[in-house]
Amino acid sequence: MIFQSINPVDDNVIAEYATLDTGVMNGIVDDVHAAFLTWRKRPFSERAALMRAAAGVLRNDKGRYGELMAREMGKPVAQGEAEAEKCAWVCDYYADHAEGFLASYDVATGDSHSYVAYAPLGPIFAIMPWNYPFWQVFRFAAPHLMSGNTALLKHAPNVIGCAQAIEEVFRKAGFPENVFRNLVIDTGQAARVIEHPKVRAVTLTGSTRAGRAVAAKAGQMLKKTVLELGGSDPYIVLDDADLDLAIDACATSRLLNSGQSCIGAKRFIVAEPLREQFTAGMVEKLRAARVGDPLQRDVDVGPLARRDLRDALGRQVERSITAGARCLLGGKVPQGAGCFYPPSVLAGVAPGMPAYDEELFGPVASIIGVKDDAEAIRVANATAYGLGSAVFSRDAAHAEQVAGQIEAGATFINRYVASDPRLPFGGIKDSGYGRELADHGIREFVNIKTVSVK
């Protein structure tokens, strides 16, 4: 099979990549397992020095990586450079903290000495998406390489250039050969990797459909998984919110990465006294966003990553309008080359519409009016997803009371949701399970081992 990397600005083919022969793929898995047998014995200090070197490579080459992301999946170049910087941050974070997170600790029992220790498992297989093509890989790789595991990556077919660049980061940093390897493989081959006896665990960031398939295969093989899946993130604007702050944060979140973020704001649940002003403010903010070539530094919104994704979003918006939503801005698939979709605002969104029930992966804001806190909480939880959420109020105690009732892996108050190496990240319900980042994330793929001496 041949994968094509297509520039979403002009539909031109950037590069083509042939999938690996299955024998070659299995050989790489064997090599990564062989590397694990020595890597796991390296002291934390040596692993940390290499991880800090990887952070240096990322910072030094962030301009090149930002351009690569812009060309392969349309991310505005300044956002791509910021993504490379964030990857350097997570490398430094785990270089500093991994040893402490995985330190053994004593437990008082009837024996003379009992303790809990953490040991690496082996090769971890990561299946990653295109929307944050560097960050989502380093979010998994930094903690789990620091823990002594080794890594195999199957990246999305449209960002294989990014996958190759990431492998190059670790090589340039001086990591031993085969500690991190990229696999150019298709979905069927990925299933064979999960089945491989030397692969010990699987992590996936992607759609709920893909998560179910990977969980089923990994479960069949009795291998642990971490799944970070889709989201339909509610942003609740309470009647005592700072309206200017709320509009700014909501608009920013909705447009980040051209609206293609699992934790991006999607459903805006607004108390009726503020709904009209909030809606007008969102229309103004989204209308002012600059759409264009992501290599231009003054561009806020680039194209969507692929034409099929853009067209699917267009159909969701059309069906919502047909069902009664009012389109106040945008809402039309533009003519011409590229995968652009305009920033759009839908009002009067109600159950039964895709804009209410589904994840809209693009720069479309769905506004839902509610009469009180109870209705806001009910609407926020009326989704199969449970990834991110936000609450806006001038009264922090009021906001926290509402936040505590939202079914999500994270709720941020008076700011938009963002991942942070210091905080656990993940979802519930159809948004997946397990956690990445912080101390919780690094302990997902280690053997939590009890040792007790009589």
C-alpha positions as CSV (number, residue, x, y, z in Angstrom):
1,M,0.0,0.0,0.0
2,I,1.1,3.6,-0.7
3,F,0.3,6.4,1.6
4,Q,0.2,10.0,0.3
5,S,1.0,13.1,2.2
6,I,-1.2,15.8,0.6
7,N,-0.8,19.5,1.3
8,P,-4.3,20.6,2.5
9,V,-3.8,24.1,1.2
10,D,-3.6,23.2,-2.5
11,D,-4.2,19.4,-2.7
12,N,-0.7,18.8,-4.1
13,V,1.0,15.6,-3.2
14,I,4.0,16.2,-1.0
15,A,5.4,12.7,-0.7
16,E,4.5,9.0,-1.0
17,Y,5.4,6.3,1.4
18,A,5.2,2.5,0.9
19,T,4.0,0.4,3.8
20,L,6.6,-1.9,5.3
21,D,6.7,-5.6,4.4
22,T,5.3,-7.5,7.3
23,G,8.5,-9.4,7.7
24,V,10.4,-6.1,8.0
25,M,7.8,-4.9,10.5
26,N,8.2,-7.9,12.7
27,G,11.9,-7.5,12.5
28,I,11.6,-4.0,13.8
29,V,9.5,-5.2,16.7
30,D,12.1,-7.7,17.6
31,D,14.8,-5.1,17.4
32,V,12.8,-2.8,19.7
33,H,12.4,-5.6,22.2
34,A,16.1,-6.3,22.1
35,A,16.8,-2.7,22.8
36,F,14.5,-2.8,25.8
37,L,16.6,-5.5,27.4
38,T,19.5,-3.1,27.7
39,W,17.6,0.2,27.9
40,R,15.7,-0.9,31.0
41,K,19.0,-1.3,32.8
42,R,20.2,2.3,32.1
43,P,20.0,4.5,35.2
44,F,17.5,7.3,35.4
45,S,20.3,9.8,35.2
46,E,21.4,8.5,31.7
47,R,17.9,8.4,30.4
48,A,17.3,11.9,31.7
49,A,20.4,13.3,30.0
50,L,19.2,11.9,26.6
51,M,15.7,13.2,27.2
52,R,17.0,16.7,27.8
53,A,19.0,16.4,24.6
54,A,15.8,15.5,22.8
55,A,14.3,18.7,24.2
56,G,17.2,20.7,22.8
57,V,16.8,19.2,19.4
58,L,13.1,20.1,19.4
59,R,13.8,23.7,20.4
60,N,16.7,24.2,18.0
61,D,14.6,22.8,15.0
62,K,11.2,24.1,15.9
63,G,11.0,26.3,12.8
64,R,11.5,23.3,10.5
65,Y,9.0,21.2,12.5
66,G,6.4,24.0,12.4
67,E,6.7,24.2,8.7
68,L,6.4,20.4,8.4
69,M,3.2,20.4,10.3
70,A,1.8,23.3,8.3
71,R,2.5,21.4,5.0
72,E,1.3,18.0,6.1
73,M,-1.9,18.8,8.1
74,G,-2.4,22.6,7.8
75,K,-1.5,23.8,11.3
76,P,-0.7,27.5,11.4
77,V,3.1,27.7,11.6
78,A,3.3,29.6,14.8
79,Q,1.1,27.0,16.5
80,G,3.3,24.3,15.1
81,E,6.4,25.9,16.6
82,A,4.6,26.2,19.9
83,E,3.8,22.5,19.7
84,A,7.5,21.7,19.3
85,E,8.3,23.8,22.3
86,K,5.6,22.0,24.3
87,C,7.1,18.7,23.3
88,A,10.5,20.0,24.7
89,W,8.7,20.9,27.9
90,V,7.3,17.4,28.4
91,C,10.8,15.9,27.7
92,D,12.3,18.2,30.4
93,Y,9.5,17.5,32.8
94,Y,9.9,13.7,32.8
95,A,13.7,14.0,32.8
96,D,13.3,16.0,36.0
97,H,10.6,13.9,37.7
98,A,10.5,10.3,36.3
99,E,12.8,8.9,38.9
100,G,10.7,10.4,41.8
101,F,7.5,9.2,40.3
102,L,8.8,5.7,40.0
103,A,10.6,5.5,43.3
104,S,9.8,2.4,45.4
105,Y,8.2,2.9,48.8
106,D,7.9,0.9,52.0
107,V,4.6,-0.5,53.4
108,A,4.2,-1.6,57.0
109,T,3.1,-5.3,57.1
110,G,3.8,-8.2,59.4
111,D,6.9,-9.1,57.4
112,S,10.3,-7.6,58.1
113,H,10.4,-5.5,54.9
114,S,7.6,-4.9,52.4
115,Y,7.7,-2.5,49.6
116,V,6.2,-1.5,46.2
117,A,8.5,-1.1,43.2
118,Y,7.9,0.0,39.6
119,A,9.4,-1.9,36.6
120,P,9.1,-1.3,32.9
121,L,7.1,-3.7,30.8
122,G,8.7,-3.7,27.4
123,P,7.9,-2.3,23.9
124,I,4.8,0.0,24.0
125,F,2.9,0.4,20.7
126,A,1.4,3.8,20.1
127,I,-1.2,4.6,17.4
128,M,-1.4,8.3,17.0
129,P,-3.5,10.9,15.0
130,W,-2.7,13.7,12.8
131,N,-4.1,16.8,14.6
132,Y,-1.2,17.3,17.0
133,P,1.4,15.2,15.2
134,F,4.3,15.9,17.5
135,W,2.7,16.6,20.9
136,Q,0.6,13.5,21.0
137,V,3.6,11.3,20.3
138,F,5.9,13.0,22.8
139,R,3.1,13.0,25.4
140,F,3.3,9.2,25.3
141,A,7.0,8.8,24.5
142,A,8.6,11.0,27.1
143,P,7.2,9.3,30.2
144,H,7.4,5.8,28.9
145,L,10.9,6.0,27.6
146,M,12.0,7.5,30.9
147,S,10.3,4.6,32.7
148,G,12.6,2.1,30.8
149,N,10.1,1.0,28.2
150,T,10.8,1.2,24.4
151,A,8.4,2.5,21.8
152,L,6.8,1.7,18.5
153,L,4.8,4.3,16.6
154,K,2.1,3.9,14.0
155,H,1.3,7.5,13.0
156,A,-1.6,8.7,10.8
157,P,-0.9,8.1,7.1
158,N,-1.1,11.9,6.2
159,V,1.7,12.9,8.7
160,I,4.4,10.2,8.0
161,G,6.9,13.0,7.4
162,C,6.3,14.1,11.0
163,A,6.7,10.5,12.3
164,Q,10.0,10.3,10.5
165,A,11.1,13.6,12.0
166,I,10.2,12.4,15.5
167,E,12.3,9.3,15.1
168,E,15.1,11.6,13.9
169,V,14.8,13.7,17.1
170,F,15.6,10.7,19.3
171,R,18.4,9.7,17.0
172,K,20.0,13.2,17.0
173,A,19.6,13.3,20.8
174,G,21.8,10.1,21.1
175,F,19.2,7.6,22.1
176,P,20.4,4.0,21.5
177,E,19.3,2.4,18.2
178,N,15.8,0.9,18.3
179,V,14.6,2.5,21.6
180,F,12.1,4.5,19.5
181,R,11.0,3.3,16.0
182,N,8.4,4.5,13.5
183,L,6.4,1.9,11.6
184,V,4.8,2.8,8.2
185,I,2.0,0.3,8.3
186,D,-1.7,0.0,7.6
187,T,-4.5,-0.8,10.0
188,G,-4.4,-4.6,9.4
189,Q,-0.7,-4.6,10.1
190,A,-1.3,-2.6,13.3
191,A,-3.5,-5.4,14.5
192,R,-0.6,-7.8,13.9
193,V,1.7,-5.6,16.0
194,I,-0.8,-5.7,18.9
195,E,-0.8,-9.5,18.6
196,H,3.0,-9.7,18.6
197,P,4.1,-11.4,21.8
198,K,7.0,-9.0,22.4
199,V,4.6,-5.9,22.5
200,R,3.4,-5.4,26.0
201,A,0.9,-2.6,25.9
202,V,-1.0,-0.2,23.5
203,T,-1.9,3.4,23.6
204,L,-4.2,5.2,21.1
205,T,-5.3,8.7,20.6
206,G,-8.1,8.8,18.0
207,S,-11.7,8.3,17.3
208,T,-14.1,6.3,19.5
209,R,-14.5,3.8,16.7
210,A,-10.8,3.2,16.5
211,G,-10.6,3.0,20.3
212,R,-13.2,0.2,20.4
213,A,-11.3,-1.8,17.7
214,V,-7.9,-1.4,19.4
215,A,-9.4,-2.2,22.9
216,A,-11.0,-5.3,21.5
217,K,-7.8,-6.6,19.9
218,A,-5.6,-5.7,22.9
219,G,-8.2,-7.3,25.3
220,Q,-8.1,-10.5,23.3
221,M,-4.3,-10.5,23.8
222,L,-4.6,-9.5,27.5
223,K,-2.6,-6.3,26.9
224,K,-3.2,-3.1,28.8
225,T,-4.4,0.0,26.8
226,V,-4.8,3.7,27.3
227,L,-7.3,5.4,25.1
228,E,-7.7,9.1,24.5
229,L,-10.7,9.4,22.2
230,G,-13.1,12.1,20.9
231,G,-14.8,14.9,22.8
232,S,-17.8,17.2,22.5
233,D,-16.5,19.6,25.1
234,P,-19.1,21.8,26.9
235,Y,-18.2,25.3,27.9
236,I,-20.7,26.6,30.4
237,V,-21.2,30.4,30.7
238,L,-23.0,31.0,33.9
239,D,-25.2,34.1,34.4
240,D,-22.5,35.7,36.7
241,A,-19.7,35.2,34.2
242,D,-17.2,37.9,33.0
243,L,-18.6,38.0,29.5
244,D,-15.5,39.5,27.8
245,L,-13.2,36.9,29.4
246,A,-15.6,34.1,28.5
247,I,-16.0,35.2,24.8
248,D,-12.2,35.5,24.4
249,A,-11.5,32.1,25.9
250,C,-14.3,30.4,24.1
251,A,-13.4,31.8,20.7
252,T,-9.7,31.1,21.2
253,S,-10.4,27.5,22.1
254,R,-12.8,26.9,19.2
255,L,-10.2,28.1,16.7
256,L,-7.1,26.5,18.0
257,N,-5.6,24.1,15.4
258,S,-8.3,25.3,13.1
259,G,-10.9,23.7,15.4
260,Q,-9.3,20.3,15.2
261,S,-8.7,19.6,18.9
262,C,-10.2,16.8,21.0
263,I,-10.3,19.2,24.0
264,G,-11.3,22.3,21.9
265,A,-14.5,24.1,23.0
266,K,-17.4,22.7,21.0
267,R,-20.8,23.3,22.7
268,F,-21.3,26.7,24.3
269,I,-24.0,26.4,27.0
270,V,-25.0,29.9,27.9
271,A,-27.3,31.2,30.6
272,E,-30.2,33.1,28.9
273,P,-29.4,36.5,30.4
274,L,-26.1,36.4,28.6
275,R,-26.9,34.4,25.5
276,E,-27.6,37.2,23.1
277,Q,-24.5,39.2,24.0
278,F,-22.3,36.1,24.1
279,T,-23.6,35.0,20.6
280,A,-22.9,38.5,19.2
281,G,-19.4,38.4,20.7
282,M,-18.6,35.0,19.3
283,V,-19.7,36.0,15.8
284,E,-17.5,39.1,16.0
285,K,-14.5,37.1,17.2
286,L,-14.8,34.3,14.7
287,R,-15.5,36.8,11.8
288,A,-12.3,38.6,12.6
289,A,-10.1,35.4,12.4
290,R,-7.7,35.4,9.5
291,V,-8.1,32.3,7.3
292,G,-5.4,31.3,4.8
293,D,-2.1,29.6,4.1
294,P,-0.8,28.2,7.4
295,L,2.8,29.2,6.5
296,Q,1.8,32.9,6.7
297,R,2.4,34.1,10.3
298,D,-0.7,36.3,10.4
299,V,-3.1,33.4,9.7
300,D,-5.2,32.2,12.6
301,V,-7.1,29.4,10.9
302,G,-5.6,27.1,8.3
303,P,-7.3,24.4,6.2
304,L,-8.6,21.3,7.8
305,A,-6.2,18.4,7.5
306,R,-8.0,16.4,4.7
307,R,-10.7,17.0,2.2
308,D,-12.9,14.1,3.5
309,L,-12.8,15.6,7.0
310,R,-13.8,19.0,5.6
311,D,-16.6,17.6,3.6
312,A,-17.9,15.6,6.6
313,L,-17.9,18.7,8.7
314,G,-19.8,20.5,6.0
315,R,-22.5,17.8,6.0
316,Q,-22.9,18.0,9.8
317,V,-23.4,21.7,9.6
318,E,-25.9,21.4,6.7
319,R,-27.9,18.7,8.5
320,S,-28.0,20.9,11.7
321,I,-29.3,23.9,9.7
322,T,-31.9,21.7,8.0
323,A,-33.0,20.5,11.4
324,G,-33.5,24.2,12.6
325,A,-30.2,25.6,13.7
326,R,-29.6,29.2,12.6
327,C,-26.4,29.9,10.9
328,L,-25.1,33.3,11.9
329,L,-21.7,33.1,10.3
330,G,-20.0,30.8,7.7
331,G,-21.6,27.5,7.3
332,K,-20.7,26.9,3.6
333,V,-18.0,24.8,2.1
334,P,-15.9,27.1,0.0
335,Q,-15.2,26.5,-3.7
336,G,-11.7,26.0,-5.0
337,A,-8.5,24.1,-4.0
338,G,-7.7,23.1,-0.5
339,C,-9.6,21.9,2.5
340,F,-10.7,25.2,4.0
341,Y,-13.8,25.6,6.1
342,P,-14.8,29.1,7.4
343,P,-15.2,29.9,11.1
344,S,-18.9,29.4,11.7
345,V,-21.5,30.1,14.4
346,L,-24.7,28.1,14.8
347,A,-27.4,29.3,17.2
348,G,-30.6,27.6,18.3
349,V,-28.9,24.3,18.5
350,A,-31.1,21.5,20.0
351,P,-31.1,17.8,20.5
352,G,-31.3,15.7,17.3
353,M,-28.9,18.0,15.4
354,P,-25.3,16.9,14.7
355,A,-24.2,20.2,16.2
356,Y,-25.8,19.1,19.5
357,D,-25.2,15.4,19.5
358,E,-21.9,14.9,17.7
359,E,-18.3,16.1,17.8
360,L,-17.7,18.8,15.2
361,F,-14.0,18.7,14.3
362,G,-13.5,22.1,12.8
363,P,-14.0,25.8,13.5
364,V,-17.8,25.7,14.2
365,A,-19.3,27.0,17.4
366,S,-22.6,25.5,18.6
367,I,-24.5,27.8,21.0
368,I,-27.2,26.4,23.3
369,G,-29.2,28.6,25.6
370,V,-30.2,27.4,29.1
371,K,-32.4,28.9,31.9
372,D,-30.3,27.9,35.0
373,D,-27.4,25.9,36.4
374,A,-29.4,22.7,36.6
375,E,-30.2,22.8,32.9
376,A,-26.6,23.8,32.0
377,I,-25.3,20.7,33.9
378,R,-27.9,18.4,32.3
379,V,-27.0,19.7,28.8
380,A,-23.3,19.4,29.4
381,N,-23.7,15.8,30.4
382,A,-26.1,14.9,27.6
383,T,-23.3,13.4,25.5
384,A,-21.6,10.1,25.1
385,Y,-18.3,11.9,25.5
386,G,-16.5,13.0,28.6
387,L,-13.1,14.6,27.9
388,G,-12.7,18.3,28.6
389,S,-15.1,21.0,29.9
390,A,-15.0,24.6,31.2
391,V,-17.1,26.8,33.4
392,F,-17.1,30.6,33.5
393,S,-18.2,32.6,36.5
394,R,-17.0,35.6,38.5
395,D,-17.7,33.5,41.7
396,A,-15.1,30.7,41.9
397,A,-17.1,28.8,44.5
398,H,-20.1,28.9,42.2
399,A,-18.1,27.7,39.3
400,E,-16.5,24.9,41.3
401,Q,-19.9,23.7,42.5
402,V,-21.0,23.4,38.9
403,A,-17.7,21.9,37.8
404,G,-18.0,19.1,40.3
405,Q,-21.2,17.9,38.5
406,I,-19.8,17.7,35.0
407,E,-18.9,14.3,33.7
408,A,-15.5,14.8,32.2
409,G,-11.8,14.1,32.7
410,A,-11.1,17.7,33.2
411,T,-12.9,21.0,34.0
412,F,-11.1,24.3,33.7
413,I,-12.6,27.4,35.3
414,N,-12.4,30.8,33.6
415,R,-10.0,29.6,31.0
416,Y,-9.9,27.2,28.1
417,V,-8.9,23.5,28.5
418,A,-5.3,22.7,27.8
419,S,-3.0,19.7,28.4
420,D,-0.2,20.3,30.8
421,P,2.6,17.8,31.7
422,R,2.0,18.5,35.4
423,L,-1.7,17.4,35.2
424,P,-3.2,14.0,34.4
425,F,-5.0,14.0,31.0
426,G,-7.7,11.7,29.7
427,G,-11.4,11.1,29.6
428,I,-14.4,9.0,30.7
429,K,-17.4,7.5,28.8
430,D,-16.8,7.3,25.1
431,S,-13.8,9.6,25.4
432,G,-11.7,6.6,26.6
433,Y,-9.9,5.6,29.8
434,G,-6.5,5.7,31.4
435,R,-4.4,8.8,31.9
436,E,-1.5,10.5,30.3
437,L,0.9,13.0,31.8
438,A,1.8,13.8,35.4
439,D,2.6,11.0,37.8
440,H,-0.5,9.1,36.8
441,G,0.6,8.8,33.2
442,I,4.0,7.4,33.7
443,R,2.6,4.6,35.9
444,E,0.1,3.4,33.3
445,F,2.7,1.1,31.6
446,V,4.8,-0.2,34.4
447,N,4.6,-3.4,36.6
448,I,3.5,-2.2,40.0
449,K,5.3,-4.9,41.9
450,T,4.9,-6.0,45.5
451,V,8.0,-7.4,47.3
452,S,7.7,-8.7,50.8
453,V,10.6,-10.2,52.9
454,K,9.6,-12.4,55.8
